Amino acid sequence: MSQMNSEQYREEKRRAITTKNK
């Protein structure tokens, strides 16, 4: 797919972990 999609996918996963930790 696109490279931007990969970056957003990693950012969303990292945001999910931060939200879960909070």
Backbone as ProteinMPNN parsed JSONL, in Angstrom:
{"seq_chain_A": "MSQMNSEQYREEKRRAITTKNK", "coords_chain_A": {"N_chain_A": [[0.843, -1.206, 0.0], [0.54, 2.248, 0.765], [3.311, 4.351, 1.856], [2.748, 6.208, 3.774], [0.543, 5.137, 4.987], [1.665, 3.107, 6.472], [3.105, 4.526, 8.36], [1.099, 5.855, 9.746], [-0.239, 3.674, 10.772], [1.575, 2.666, 12.594], [1.722, 4.758, 14.349], [-0.856, 4.862, 15.328], [-0.983, 2.455, 16.691], [0.852, 2.905, 18.669], [-0.343, 4.958, 19.983], [-2.564, 3.723, 20.98], [-1.464, 2.109, 22.912], [-0.505, 3.996, 24.689], [-2.87, 5.195, 25.492], [-4.088, 3.065, 26.72], [-2.389, 2.628, 28.815], [-2.803, 4.878, 30.266]], "CA_chain_A": [[0.0, 0.0, 0.0], [1.364, 3.499, 0.747], [4.242, 4.461, 3.008], [2.05, 7.025, 4.794], [-0.35, 4.211, 5.725], [2.502, 2.369, 7.451], [3.458, 5.437, 9.476], [-0.106, 6.095, 10.562], [-0.568, 2.409, 11.472], [2.507, 2.558, 13.791], [1.348, 5.82, 15.32], [-2.127, 4.458, 15.977], [-0.678, 1.352, 17.662], [1.573, 3.519, 19.841], [-1.36, 5.814, 20.719], [-3.441, 2.77, 21.706], [-0.731, 1.663, 24.127], [-0.472, 5.139, 25.644], [-4.232, 5.365, 26.046], [-4.364, 1.915, 27.628], [-1.557, 2.828, 30.007], [-3.403, 5.951, 31.061]], "C_chain_A": [[0.879, 1.258, 0.0], [2.283, 3.575, 1.969], [3.558, 5.245, 4.133], [1.14, 6.099, 5.634], [0.453, 3.489, 6.806], [2.813, 3.283, 8.635], [2.231, 5.667, 10.363], [-0.447, 4.821, 11.359], [0.29, 2.305, 12.748], [2.09, 3.634, 14.811], [0.05, 5.427, 16.039], [-1.863, 3.366, 17.016], [-0.024, 1.977, 18.903], [0.558, 4.327, 20.649], [-2.256, 4.86, 21.524], [-2.743, 2.334, 22.983], [-0.717, 2.8, 25.159], [-1.85, 5.326, 26.271], [-4.536, 4.237, 27.036], [-3.574, 2.124, 28.933], [-2.196, 3.898, 30.895], [-4.609, 5.37, 31.807]], "O_chain_A": [[1.878, 1.301, -0.719], [2.036, 2.928, 2.986], [3.776, 4.962, 5.311], [1.003, 6.281, 6.844], [-0.031, 3.288, 7.92], [2.783, 2.845, 9.785], [2.335, 5.67, 11.59], [-0.896, 4.908, 12.502], [-0.188, 1.919, 13.814], [2.121, 3.39, 16.017], [-0.09, 5.654, 17.241], [-2.46, 3.366, 18.092], [-0.329, 1.604, 20.036], [0.62, 4.355, 21.878], [-2.653, 5.186, 22.643], [-3.383, 2.206, 24.027], [-0.898, 2.569, 26.355], [-1.958, 5.591, 27.468], [-5.173, 4.458, 28.066], [-4.066, 1.819, 30.019], [-2.131, 3.822, 32.122], [-5.282, 6.089, 32.547]]}, "name": "protein", "num_of_chains": 1, "seq": "MSQMNSEQYREEKRRAITTKNK"}
